[in-house]
Amino acid sequence: MSELSRSESGSGYDGAAVLGGVLATVFFPLISLIAALLLQGSQPDPVKRGQLRTWAKVSAGWIAVQVIFFVFIFIAIASMASGLHG
């Protein structure tokens, strides 16, 4: 790929921005999802827009994993509690 076409298509976010996105996704997934969706709408660079789309999907997936985990924990606690009373 030539240097001219690379600069036209965009370069994406640098490593520090990606690291910040990963840390935000791990610790604040709902805020990260909202931020990624808001930033994606106003981003003209297709490479950055793709990165933001991936960031939003990963944030939503992480939220889903957490919800499933807490549902399983709730079911386990509820079944143990009903076993003690029954």
PAMINU-253361 format. One line per 2 residues: number of its first residue (from 1); their letters; for each residue x negated, y, z negated of C-alpha. Coordinates in nm, 2 decimals, decimal comma. Layout:
BEGIN
NUM> a> X/Y/Z ~ ...
This chain:
BEGIN
1> ms> 0,00/0,00/0,00 ~ -0,14/0,34/0,09
3> el> -0,19/0,62/-0,16 ~ 0,07/0,83/0,03
5> sr> 0,35/0,58/0,01 ~ 0,27/0,50/-0,35
7> se> 0,31/0,87/-0,45 ~ 0,63/0,90/-0,26
9> sg> 0,79/0,60/-0,42 ~ 0,70/0,71/-0,77
11> sg> 0,46/0,57/-1,02 ~ 0,69/0,48/-1,31
13> yd> 0,64/0,55/-1,68 ~ 0,29/0,53/-1,83
15> ga> 0,19/0,27/-2,10 ~ 0,26/0,50/-2,39
17> av> 0,62/0,56/-2,28 ~ 0,68/0,19/-2,22
19> lg> 0,54/0,11/-2,56 ~ 0,77/0,37/-2,72
21> gv> 1,07/0,22/-2,53 ~ 0,98/-0,13/-2,65
23> la> 0,95/-0,01/-3,02 ~ 1,27/0,19/-2,99
25> tv> 1,45/-0,12/-2,84 ~ 1,33/-0,34/-3,12
27> ff> 1,41/-0,11/-3,41 ~ 1,70/0,10/-3,27
29> pl> 1,86/-0,10/-2,99 ~ 2,19/0,09/-2,98
31> is> 2,02/0,43/-2,96 ~ 1,78/0,29/-2,70
33> li> 2,07/0,16/-2,49 ~ 2,24/0,49/-2,49
35> aa> 1,92/0,68/-2,42 ~ 1,83/0,45/-2,13
37> ll> 2,18/0,49/-1,97 ~ 2,18/0,87/-2,01
39> lq> 1,82/0,90/-1,87 ~ 1,90/0,66/-1,58
41> gs> 2,18/0,88/-1,45 ~ 1,95/1,19/-1,41
43> qp> 1,64/1,02/-1,29 ~ 1,56/1,08/-0,92
45> dp> 1,25/0,85/-0,91 ~ 1,37/0,50/-0,81
47> vk> 1,08/0,33/-1,00 ~ 1,16/0,50/-1,32
49> rg> 1,53/0,44/-1,27 ~ 1,46/0,07/-1,23
51> ql> 1,26/0,07/-1,55 ~ 1,54/0,25/-1,73
53> rt> 1,79/-0,01/-1,60 ~ 1,57/-0,29/-1,73
55> wa> 1,53/-0,10/-2,07 ~ 1,91/-0,08/-2,09
57> kv> 1,96/-0,45/-2,01 ~ 1,69/-0,55/-2,27
59> sa> 1,85/-0,33/-2,53 ~ 2,20/-0,48/-2,46
61> gw> 2,05/-0,83/-2,47 ~ 1,88/-0,76/-2,80
63> ia> 2,21/-0,63/-2,95 ~ 2,39/-0,95/-2,83
65> vq> 2,12/-1,17/-2,99 ~ 2,16/-0,98/-3,32
67> vi> 2,54/-1,01/-3,31 ~ 2,53/-1,38/-3,24
69> ff> 2,27/-1,43/-3,52 ~ 2,49/-1,25/-3,77
71> vf> 2,80/-1,44/-3,66 ~ 2,62/-1,77/-3,72
73> if> 2,50/-1,65/-4,06 ~ 2,85/-1,54/-4,15
75> ia> 2,99/-1,88/-4,04 ~ 2,73/-2,07/-4,24
77> ia> 2,79/-1,86/-4,55 ~ 3,17/-1,89/-4,52
79> sm> 3,15/-2,27/-4,47 ~ 2,92/-2,31/-4,77
81> as> 3,16/-2,10/-4,98 ~ 3,47/-2,29/-4,87
83> gl> 3,28/-2,62/-4,95 ~ 3,21/-2,50/-5,30
85> hg> 3,57/-2,42/-5,37 ~ 3,72/-2,72/-5,19
